[in-house]
Amino acid sequence: MINKFYRRKYQLGIFSCLMAIALSSSLVFSPVATAKLFDGPVDRLPLEQRVSLRDGEVVFLGTDGKYTCRILVKSSVDTAWKVITDYGHYAEFLPGVISSRVVKKTGDRQVFEQINKIKTFVFSIESRVKIATKEYYPKQITFQAVGGDLKTLNGEWILEPVAISSSFPPDKVLMTYKVMVKSAKAPSDIFYNIYESRLQETIMAIKQEAEKRSGKKKDLISLTKS
């Protein structure tokens, strides 16, 4: 009788241990639990945006002068930062920019003047804008027009490092560009159509430049090690 009691107690103890192991395993390995372990900046976005970003496309949202663009770049945050703050060399890699120069620099604040030229089948437009920026390295850059041919231009860049999981170092950066813009001269519908097209081209050009510089940096590191 005593042996039966202890045998049953022993069996119950083993069963409890097995249940505890099964429960802990399900917490560790279930898809739901794993999803909660890593919540990166791309993972928080809607599915459609995540797919577009991982396909290398520009996510473009907004209308009538208020826009948000996102792009996923294969580079470090530092390299992406250096590209978007390279104000004096925009003409070398941004579409439609024929001149860009820094006119003032004080600490984390800069002012640069940019001249853009847009060509269509019907006409050609040249515009000038002076932009003041404030930099919050390495996460954010705010900007606003302080002169030129635009009635309104203000917004921000946001940079967020991206890794494939919490156990890996970041190897990409999510770049988000938010802007509000109004023209002082051109009719709104014409201006917005042209601006929207050029904005998407510009975001893609920044991605390409950042990845180009990142590749050169890796090549230089490889040469140094060899």
LUMMARGU-396213 format. One line per 2 residues: number of its first residue (from 1); their letters; for each residue x, y, z of N, C-alpha, C. Coordinates in Angstrom, 1 decimal, always signed. Atoms other than C-alpha are relative to their C-alpha. Layout:
! LUMMARGU-396213
NUM) a) X Y Z X Y Z X Y Z  ...
***
This chain:
! LUMMARGU-396213
1) mi) +0.8 -1.2 +0.0 +0.0 +0.0 +0.0 +0.9 +1.3 +0.0  -0.9 -1.2 +0.0 +2.8 +2.4 +0.9 +0.8 +0.1 -1.3
3) nk) -0.8 -0.1 +1.3 +4.8 +1.4 -2.2 -0.9 +0.6 -1.1  +0.9 -0.6 +1.1 +1.7 +2.2 -4.4 -0.1 +1.5 +0.2
5) fy) +0.2 -1.5 -0.3 +1.3 +5.6 -2.7 +1.3 +0.8 -0.5  -1.2 -0.7 +0.4 +5.0 +6.5 -3.3 +0.2 -0.1 -1.5
7) rr) -0.1 +0.1 +1.4 +4.9 +5.1 -6.8 -0.8 +1.0 -0.7  +0.9 -1.0 +0.6 +1.9 +7.3 -7.7 +0.5 +1.4 +0.2
9) ky) -0.6 -1.3 -0.3 +3.5 +10.3 -6.0 +1.2 +0.3 -0.9  -1.2 -0.2 +0.8 +6.7 +9.7 -8.0 -0.5 +0.2 -1.5
11) ql) +0.5 -0.2 +1.4 +4.7 +9.4 -11.3 -0.6 +1.4 -0.2  +0.6 -1.4 +0.1 +2.8 +12.6 -10.6 +1.1 +1.1 +0.0
13) gi) -1.2 -0.9 +0.0 +6.2 +14.3 -9.9 +0.6 +0.1 -1.4  -0.6 +0.0 +1.4 +7.6 +13.2 -13.3 -1.0 +0.7 -0.9
15) fs) +0.9 -0.6 +0.9 +4.4 +14.2 -15.0 +0.0 +1.6 +0.1  -0.1 -1.4 -0.3 +4.6 +17.7 -13.4 +1.2 +0.6 -0.7
17) cl) -1.3 -0.5 +0.6 +8.2 +18.1 -14.5 -0.1 +0.0 -1.5  +0.1 +0.0 +1.5 +7.4 +17.1 -18.1 -0.9 +1.1 -0.5
19) ma) +0.9 -1.1 +0.4 +4.5 +19.6 -18.2 +0.7 +1.3 +0.1  -0.8 -1.2 -0.2 +6.8 +22.3 -16.9 +1.0 +0.2 -1.2
21) ia) -1.0 -0.1 +1.1 +9.4 +21.5 -19.6 -0.7 +0.3 -1.3  +0.7 -0.3 +1.2 +6.8 +21.4 -22.3 -0.5 +1.4 -0.1
23) ls) +0.4 -1.4 -0.1 +5.4 +24.7 -21.2 +1.1 +1.0 -0.3  -1.1 -0.9 +0.2 +8.8 +26.4 -21.1 +0.5 -0.1 -1.5
25) ss) -0.4 +0.2 +1.4 +9.6 +24.9 -24.5 -0.9 +0.8 -1.0  +0.9 -0.7 +0.9 +6.5 +26.3 -26.1 +0.2 +1.5 +0.1
27) lv) -0.3 -1.5 -0.2 +7.3 +29.8 -24.6 +1.2 +0.4 -0.8  -1.2 -0.4 +0.7 +10.7 +29.7 -26.1 -0.1 -0.1 -1.5
29) fs) -0.1 +0.3 +1.4 +10.1 +28.2 -29.5 -1.3 +0.3 -0.8  +1.2 -0.2 +0.8 +6.5 +29.1 -30.4 +0.2 +1.3 -0.8
31) pv) -0.1 -1.2 +0.9 +6.2 +31.7 -33.3 -0.5 +1.2 +0.7  +0.5 -1.2 -0.7 +4.2 +34.0 -31.1 +1.0 +0.6 +1.0
33) at) -1.0 -0.4 -1.0 +6.8 +34.1 -28.4 +1.2 +0.6 -0.7  -1.1 -0.5 +0.7 +9.6 +34.5 -30.8 -0.2 +1.4 -0.6
35) ak) +0.3 -1.3 +0.6 +7.9 +37.4 -32.5 +0.1 +1.1 +1.0  +0.0 -1.0 -1.1 +7.6 +39.2 -29.2 +1.4 +0.3 +0.5
37) lf) -1.4 -0.2 -0.5 +11.4 +38.8 -28.5 +0.7 +1.1 -0.8  -0.6 -1.0 +0.8 +12.3 +41.2 -31.3 -1.0 +0.9 -0.7
39) dg) +1.0 -0.9 +0.5 +10.4 +44.3 -32.2 +0.8 +1.2 -0.6  -0.8 -1.0 +0.7 +12.6 +46.3 -34.7 -0.9 +1.1 -0.7
41) pv) +0.8 -1.1 +0.7 +11.6 +49.5 -36.5 -0.7 -0.4 -1.2  +0.7 +0.5 +1.2 +10.7 +47.7 -39.7 -1.2 -0.9 +0.4
43) dr) +1.0 +0.9 -0.5 +8.7 +45.0 -37.8 -1.2 +0.7 +0.5  +1.2 -0.7 -0.6 +6.4 +47.6 -36.3 -0.8 +0.6 -1.1
45) lp) +0.7 -0.7 +1.1 +5.3 +48.9 -39.8 -1.0 -1.0 -0.5  +1.0 +0.9 +0.6 +2.3 +47.5 -41.7 +0.6 -0.9 -1.0
47) le) -0.6 +1.0 +0.8 +2.9 +44.4 -43.7 +0.4 +0.5 -1.4  -0.3 -0.5 +1.3 +2.7 +46.1 -47.1 +1.3 +0.9 -0.1
49) qr) -1.2 -0.8 +0.0 +5.4 +48.6 -46.1 +1.2 -0.9 +0.2  -1.1 +0.8 -0.3 +7.6 +45.9 -44.7 +0.5 -0.8 -1.3
51) vs) -0.3 +0.8 +1.2 +7.4 +43.9 -48.0 +0.7 +1.0 -1.0  -0.6 -0.9 +0.9 +8.2 +47.0 -50.1 +1.4 +0.4 +0.4
53) lr) -1.4 -0.3 -0.5 +11.2 +48.0 -47.9 +1.0 -1.1 -0.2  -0.9 +1.1 +0.2 +12.7 +44.6 -48.0 +0.2 -0.4 -1.5
55) dg) -0.2 +0.1 +1.4 +12.3 +44.6 -51.8 +0.8 +1.1 -0.6  -0.9 -1.1 +0.4 +14.4 +47.7 -51.9 -0.8 +1.2 -0.6
57) ev) +0.8 -1.0 +0.5 +11.5 +50.0 -52.8 -0.2 +1.2 +0.9  +0.3 -1.1 -0.8 +10.6 +53.5 -51.6 -1.4 -0.1 +0.5
59) vf) +1.4 -0.1 -0.5 +7.5 +53.6 -49.4 -0.3 +1.5 +0.0  +0.4 -1.4 +0.2 +5.7 +56.8 -50.4 -1.4 +0.2 +0.5
61) lg) +1.3 -0.2 -0.6 +2.8 +58.1 -48.3 -0.3 +1.5 +0.0  +0.4 -1.4 -0.2 +0.8 +61.4 -48.4 -0.4 +0.6 -1.3
63) td) +0.5 -0.8 +1.2 -0.6 +64.0 -50.8 -0.1 +1.5 +0.3  +0.2 -1.4 -0.1 -1.0 +67.7 -51.4 +1.0 +0.7 +0.9
65) gk) -1.1 -0.7 -0.7 +2.4 +68.7 -49.9 +0.3 -0.5 +1.3  -0.4 +0.6 -1.3 +2.5 +66.5 -46.8 +0.3 -1.4 -0.3
67) yt) -0.5 +1.3 +0.5 +4.6 +63.4 -47.4 +0.8 -0.7 +1.1  -0.9 +0.8 -0.7 +6.3 +60.6 -45.6 +0.6 -1.1 -0.9
69) cr) -0.7 +1.0 +0.8 +8.9 +58.4 -47.3 +0.9 -0.8 +0.9  -0.9 +0.9 -0.7 +10.8 +55.4 -46.1 +0.8 -0.8 -0.9
71) il) -0.9 +0.9 +0.8 +13.7 +53.4 -47.4 +0.9 -0.8 +0.9  -0.9 +0.9 -0.7 +15.7 +50.5 -46.1 +1.4 -0.1 -0.7
73) vk) -1.3 -0.2 +0.6 +19.4 +51.0 -46.7 +1.0 -1.0 +0.6  -1.0 +0.9 -0.4 +22.2 +48.4 -46.5 +1.3 +0.8 +0.3
75) ss) -1.2 -0.7 -0.4 +24.7 +50.5 -44.6 -0.1 +0.3 +1.5  +0.1 -0.3 -1.4 +25.5 +51.7 -41.1 -0.7 +1.4 +0.1
77) vd) +0.7 -1.3 -0.3 +23.6 +54.7 -39.5 +1.0 +1.1 -0.3  -1.0 -1.0 +0.2 +26.9 +56.6 -39.6 +0.2 +0.4 -1.5
79) ta) -0.2 -0.2 +1.4 +27.3 +56.2 -43.4 -1.2 +0.7 -0.6  +1.3 -0.6 +0.5 +23.6 +57.1 -44.1 +0.0 +1.5 +0.5
81) wk) +0.0 -1.3 -0.6 +24.0 +60.1 -41.8 +1.0 +1.0 -0.8  -1.0 -0.8 +0.7 +27.1 +61.3 -43.7 -0.5 +0.4 -1.4
83) vi) +0.6 -0.3 +1.3 +25.2 +61.1 -47.0 -1.0 +1.1 +0.1  +1.1 -1.0 +0.0 +22.2 +63.2 -46.0 +0.5 +1.3 +0.6
85) td) -0.6 -1.3 -0.5 +24.4 +65.8 -44.2 +1.1 +0.5 -0.9  -1.1 -0.4 +0.9 +26.8 +66.1 -47.2 -0.6 +1.1 -0.9
87) yg) +0.8 -1.0 +0.7 +24.9 +69.3 -48.2 +0.8 +0.6 -1.1  -0.8 -0.7 +1.0 +27.8 +70.8 -50.2 +0.2 -0.9 -1.2
89) hy) -0.2 +0.8 +1.2 +27.9 +67.8 -52.6 -1.3 -0.7 -0.5  +1.3 +0.6 +0.5 +24.2 +67.1 -53.2 +0.0 +0.0 -1.6
91) ae) +0.1 -0.1 +1.5 +24.7 +68.1 -56.9 +0.7 -1.2 -0.6  -0.7 +1.2 +0.5 +27.0 +65.0 -57.3 -0.8 -1.2 +0.0
93) fl) +0.7 +1.3 -0.1 +24.4 +62.4 -56.4 -1.6 +0.2 +0.1  +1.4 -0.1 +0.0 +20.9 +63.9 -56.2 -0.6 +0.5 -1.3
95) pg) +0.5 -0.4 +1.3 +18.7 +64.2 -59.3 -0.6 +1.4 +0.0  +0.5 -1.3 +0.2 +17.9 +67.7 -60.5 +0.7 +1.1 +0.8
97) vi) -0.8 -1.0 -0.7 +20.3 +69.5 -58.1 +1.2 +0.4 -0.8  -1.2 -0.5 +0.9 +22.7 +71.6 -60.2 +1.0 +0.8 +0.9
99) ss) -1.0 -0.7 -0.9 +24.3 +73.5 -57.2 -0.5 -0.2 +1.4  +0.3 +0.1 -1.4 +24.5 +73.1 -53.5 +1.2 +0.4 +0.8
101) rv) -1.1 -0.4 -0.8 +26.7 +74.9 -51.0 -0.4 +0.4 +1.4  +0.3 -0.3 -1.4 +26.9 +75.4 -47.3 +0.4 +1.5 +0.2
103) vk) -0.2 -1.4 -0.2 +26.6 +79.1 -46.4 +0.3 +0.4 +1.5  -0.2 -0.3 -1.4 +26.7 +78.9 -42.6 +0.1 -1.3 +0.8
105) kt) -0.1 +1.2 -0.9 +27.8 +76.3 -40.0 +0.4 +0.4 +1.4  -0.2 -0.3 -1.4 +27.5 +76.7 -36.2 -0.3 -1.2 +0.8
107) gd) +0.2 +1.2 -0.8 +27.9 +73.5 -34.2 -0.9 -1.0 -0.7  +0.9 +1.0 +0.6 +24.9 +71.2 -34.9 -1.0 +0.7 -1.0
109) rq) +0.9 -0.8 +0.9 +23.2 +73.9 -37.1 +0.8 +0.3 -1.3  -0.6 -0.4 +1.3 +23.9 +74.4 -40.8 -1.1 +0.7 -0.9
111) vf) +0.9 -0.6 +1.0 +22.4 +76.5 -43.6 +0.7 -0.2 -1.3  -0.6 +0.2 +1.3 +22.9 +75.5 -47.2 -1.0 +0.5 -1.1
113) eq) +0.8 -0.6 +1.1 +21.6 +77.0 -50.5 +0.1 -1.0 -1.2  +0.1 +1.0 +1.0 +20.4 +74.6 -53.2 -0.7 +0.6 -1.2
115) in) +0.7 -0.4 +1.3 +19.5 +75.3 -56.9 -0.4 -1.3 -0.7  +0.5 +1.2 +0.7 +17.3 +72.7 -58.6 -0.5 +0.4 -1.4
117) ki) +0.5 -0.2 +1.3 +16.4 +72.3 -62.2 -0.9 -1.2 -0.4  +0.9 +1.0 +0.4 +13.4 +70.4 -63.4 -0.4 +0.1 -1.5
119) kt) +0.3 -0.1 +1.4 +12.9 +69.6 -67.1 -1.2 -1.0 -0.3  +1.1 +0.7 +0.5 +9.7 +68.4 -68.7 +0.0 +0.1 -1.5
121) fv) +0.1 -0.1 +1.5 +8.6 +67.9 -72.3 -0.4 +1.4 -0.5  +0.5 -1.3 +0.3 +7.0 +71.3 -72.2 +0.8 +1.2 +0.4
123) fs) -0.7 -1.1 -0.5 +9.1 +73.5 -70.0 +1.1 -0.4 +1.0  -1.1 +0.2 -0.9 +12.1 +73.8 -67.7 -0.1 +1.0 +1.2
125) ie) +0.2 -0.9 -1.2 +11.9 +75.2 -64.1 +1.3 +0.0 +0.8  -1.1 -0.1 -0.9 +14.8 +76.4 -62.1 -0.4 +0.7 +1.3
127) sr) +0.4 -0.6 -1.2 +14.3 +77.1 -58.4 +1.2 +0.0 +1.0  -1.1 -0.1 -1.1 +16.5 +78.2 -55.4 -0.7 -0.1 +1.3
129) vk) +0.6 +0.0 -1.3 +15.9 +77.4 -51.8 +1.2 -0.1 +1.0  -1.0 +0.0 -1.1 +17.9 +78.1 -48.6 -0.6 -0.8 +1.2
131) ia) +0.5 +0.9 -1.1 +17.5 +75.5 -45.9 +0.9 +0.0 +1.2  -0.7 +0.0 -1.3 +18.5 +75.6 -42.2 -0.3 -1.4 +0.6
133) tk) +0.1 +1.3 -0.6 +19.1 +72.2 -40.5 +0.5 +0.1 +1.4  -0.5 +0.3 -1.3 +19.6 +71.1 -36.9 +0.2 -1.5 +0.1
135) ey) -0.3 +1.4 +0.0 +21.3 +67.8 -36.3 +0.0 -0.6 +1.4  +0.0 +0.7 -1.3 +20.7 +65.4 -33.4 +0.6 -1.4 -0.3
137) yp) -0.7 +1.3 +0.3 +23.3 +62.7 -34.2 -0.2 -1.0 +1.0  +0.1 +0.5 +1.4 +22.7 +59.9 -35.0 -1.4 -0.3 -0.4
139) kq) +1.4 +0.5 +0.2 +18.9 +59.8 -34.9 -0.8 +0.9 -0.8  +1.0 -0.9 +0.6 +17.3 +62.9 -36.3 +0.7 +1.3 -0.6
141) it) -0.4 -1.3 +0.5 +17.8 +66.0 -38.5 -1.3 +0.7 -0.4  +1.2 -0.8 +0.4 +15.2 +68.7 -38.7 +0.4 +1.1 -1.0
143) fq) -0.4 -1.1 +1.0 +15.1 +71.3 -41.5 -1.2 +0.9 -0.3  +1.1 -0.9 +0.4 +13.1 +74.3 -42.7 +0.6 +1.0 -1.0
145) av) -0.5 -1.0 +1.0 +13.4 +76.7 -45.6 +0.0 +1.4 +0.7  -0.2 -1.3 -0.6 +14.7 +80.1 -44.6 +0.1 +1.1 -1.1
147) gg) -0.1 -0.9 +1.2 +14.7 +81.7 -48.1 -0.2 -0.8 -1.3  +0.1 +0.7 +1.3 +14.2 +81.0 -51.7 -1.4 +0.0 -0.6
149) dl) +1.2 +0.0 +0.8 +11.3 +80.1 -54.0 -1.2 -0.8 +0.5  +1.1 +0.8 -0.6 +9.2 +77.9 -51.7 -0.7 +0.8 +1.1
151) kt) +0.8 -0.7 -1.0 +6.4 +79.3 -49.6 +0.3 -0.7 +1.4  -0.2 +0.7 -1.2 +6.9 +76.5 -47.0 +0.8 -1.3 -0.3
153) ln) -0.8 +1.2 +0.0 +9.4 +73.7 -46.5 +0.5 -0.3 +1.4  -0.5 +0.4 -1.3 +9.9 +71.9 -43.2 -0.3 -1.4 +0.2
155) ge) +0.2 +1.5 -0.3 +10.3 +68.4 -41.9 +1.2 -0.5 +0.7  -1.1 +0.6 -0.7 +12.8 +65.9 -40.6 +0.4 -1.3 -0.6
157) wi) -0.5 +1.3 +0.3 +14.9 +62.9 -41.2 +0.1 -0.8 +1.3  -0.2 +0.9 -1.1 +14.8 +59.9 -38.8 +0.7 -1.2 -0.4
159) le) -0.8 +1.2 +0.3 +17.4 +57.2 -38.8 -0.1 -1.0 +1.1  +0.1 +1.0 -1.0 +16.9 +53.9 -37.1 +0.8 -1.3 -0.4
161) pv) -0.8 +1.2 +0.4 +19.4 +50.9 -37.1 -0.9 -1.2 +0.0  +0.8 +1.2 +0.2 +17.9 +47.6 -38.2 +0.9 -1.2 +0.0
163) ai) -0.6 +1.3 +0.0 +19.0 +44.1 -37.4 -1.0 -1.1 -0.3  +0.9 +1.1 +0.3 +17.6 +40.7 -38.4 -0.6 -0.6 +1.3
165) ss) +0.5 +0.4 -1.3 +17.1 +39.9 -34.7 +0.8 +0.6 +1.1  -0.6 -0.7 -1.1 +18.0 +41.1 -31.3 +1.4 -0.6 +0.4
167) sf) -1.4 +0.7 -0.3 +21.1 +38.7 -31.2 +1.0 +0.4 -1.0  -0.9 -0.4 +1.0 +22.6 +40.3 -34.3 +0.3 +1.5 +0.0
169) pp) -0.2 -1.5 +0.1 +24.3 +43.7 -34.8 -0.7 +0.6 -1.2  +0.7 -0.7 +1.1 +22.5 +46.2 -37.0 +0.9 -0.1 -1.3
171) dk) -0.7 -0.1 +1.3 +23.4 +45.9 -40.7 -0.7 +0.8 -1.1  +0.8 -0.9 +0.9 +20.8 +48.2 -42.2 -0.5 +1.2 +0.8
173) vl) +0.6 -1.1 -0.6 +19.2 +51.5 -41.5 -1.3 +0.4 -0.6  +1.3 -0.5 +0.6 +15.6 +52.6 -41.9 +0.0 +1.5 +0.1
175) mt) +0.0 -1.4 +0.2 +15.5 +56.1 -43.2 -1.4 +0.5 -0.3  +1.3 -0.6 +0.2 +12.3 +58.1 -42.8 +0.1 +1.5 -0.2
177) yk) -0.1 -1.4 +0.4 +11.8 +61.4 -44.4 -1.5 +0.6 +0.0  +1.3 -0.6 -0.1 +8.8 +63.6 -43.4 +0.1 +1.5 -0.4
179) vm) -0.1 -1.3 +0.6 +8.1 +66.9 -45.2 -1.4 +0.6 -0.2  +1.2 -0.8 +0.4 +5.5 +69.6 -45.6 +0.5 +1.1 -0.9
181) vk) -0.5 -0.9 +1.0 +6.0 +71.8 -48.7 -1.1 +0.7 -0.8  +0.9 -0.7 +0.8 +4.2 +74.5 -50.6 +0.8 +1.0 -0.9
183) sa) -0.7 -0.8 +0.9 +5.2 +76.4 -53.7 -0.5 +1.5 +0.1  +0.4 -1.4 +0.0 +5.2 +80.2 -53.8 -0.4 +0.5 -1.4
185) ka) +0.2 -0.5 +1.4 +4.9 +80.4 -57.6 -0.9 -0.9 -0.8  +0.7 +0.9 +0.9 +3.7 +77.3 -59.5 -1.3 -0.4 +0.5
187) ps) +1.3 +0.5 -0.4 +0.1 +76.1 -59.5 +0.1 -1.3 +0.8  -0.2 +1.1 -1.0 -0.4 +73.6 -56.7 +0.0 -1.4 -0.7
189) di) +0.1 +1.3 +0.6 -1.5 +70.6 -58.9 +1.3 -0.4 -0.8  -1.2 +0.2 +0.8 +1.5 +71.0 -61.3 +1.2 -0.2 +1.0
191) fy) -1.1 +0.1 -1.0 +3.9 +71.6 -58.4 +0.1 -1.3 +0.7  +0.0 +1.2 -0.8 +2.8 +68.6 -56.3 +0.3 -1.2 -0.9
193) ni) -0.3 +1.1 +0.9 +2.9 +66.2 -59.3 +1.5 -0.1 -0.3  -1.5 +0.0 +0.3 +6.5 +67.2 -60.1 +0.7 -0.3 +1.3
195) ye) -0.8 +0.2 -1.2 +7.6 +67.3 -56.5 -0.1 -1.5 +0.5  +0.1 +1.4 -0.4 +6.2 +63.8 -55.7 +0.9 -0.9 -0.7
197) sr) -0.9 +0.8 +0.8 +8.0 +62.3 -58.6 +1.5 +0.2 +0.4  -1.4 -0.3 -0.3 +11.3 +64.0 -57.8 +0.4 -0.4 +1.4
199) lq) -0.3 +0.4 -1.4 +11.0 +63.2 -54.1 +0.3 -1.5 +0.1  -0.2 +1.4 +0.1 +10.8 +59.5 -54.8 +1.4 -0.3 -0.6
201) et) -1.3 +0.2 +0.6 +13.8 +59.7 -57.1 +1.1 +0.4 +0.9  -1.0 -0.4 -0.9 +15.7 +61.6 -54.5 +0.3 -1.0 +1.1
203) im) -0.2 +1.0 -1.1 +15.1 +59.1 -51.7 +0.7 -1.2 -0.5  -0.7 +1.1 +0.6 +16.2 +56.3 -54.0 +1.5 +0.3 -0.3
205) ai) -1.4 -0.4 +0.3 +19.4 +58.2 -55.0 +0.8 +0.1 +1.3  -0.7 +0.1 -1.3 +20.2 +58.6 -51.3 +0.3 -1.4 +0.5
207) kq) -0.2 +1.4 -0.3 +19.8 +54.9 -50.7 +1.2 -0.5 -0.8  -1.1 +0.5 +0.9 +22.1 +54.2 -53.7 +1.4 +0.6 +0.4
209) ea) -1.2 -0.6 -0.4 +24.7 +56.7 -52.5 +0.5 -0.6 +1.3  -0.4 +0.6 -1.2 +24.7 +55.3 -49.0 +0.6 -1.4 -0.1
211) ek) -0.5 +1.4 +0.2 +25.1 +51.7 -50.2 +1.3 +0.0 -0.8  -1.2 -0.1 +0.7 +27.8 +52.8 -52.6 +1.2 +0.3 +0.9
213) rs) -1.0 -0.4 -1.0 +29.8 +54.5 -49.8 +0.3 -1.1 +1.0  -0.1 +1.2 -0.9 +29.2 +51.5 -47.5 +0.9 -1.1 -0.6
215) gk) -0.8 +1.0 +0.8 +30.6 +49.2 -50.2 +1.5 +0.4 -0.1  -1.4 -0.5 +0.1 +33.7 +51.3 -50.6 +0.7 -0.1 +1.3
217) kk) -0.6 +0.1 -1.3 +34.3 +51.4 -46.9 +0.4 -1.4 +0.4  -0.3 +1.4 -0.2 +34.1 +47.6 -46.7 +1.2 -0.4 -0.8
219) dl) -1.1 +0.3 +0.9 +36.5 +47.3 -49.6 +1.3 +0.5 +0.6  -1.2 -0.6 -0.6 +39.0 +49.6 -47.9 +0.4 -0.7 +1.3
221) is) -0.4 +0.8 -1.2 +38.8 +47.6 -44.6 +0.6 -1.3 -0.4  -0.5 +1.3 +0.5 +39.4 +44.4 -46.6 +1.5 +0.2 -0.4
223) lt) -1.4 -0.2 +0.4 +42.5 +45.9 -48.2 +0.9 +0.3 +1.1  -0.8 -0.3 -1.2 +43.8 +47.2 -44.9 +0.4 -1.3 +0.7
225) ks) -0.3 +1.2 -0.7 +43.5 +43.7 -43.4 +0.9 -1.0 -0.8  -0.8 +0.9 +0.8 +45.1 +41.9 -46.3 +1.4 +0.3 -0.2
***
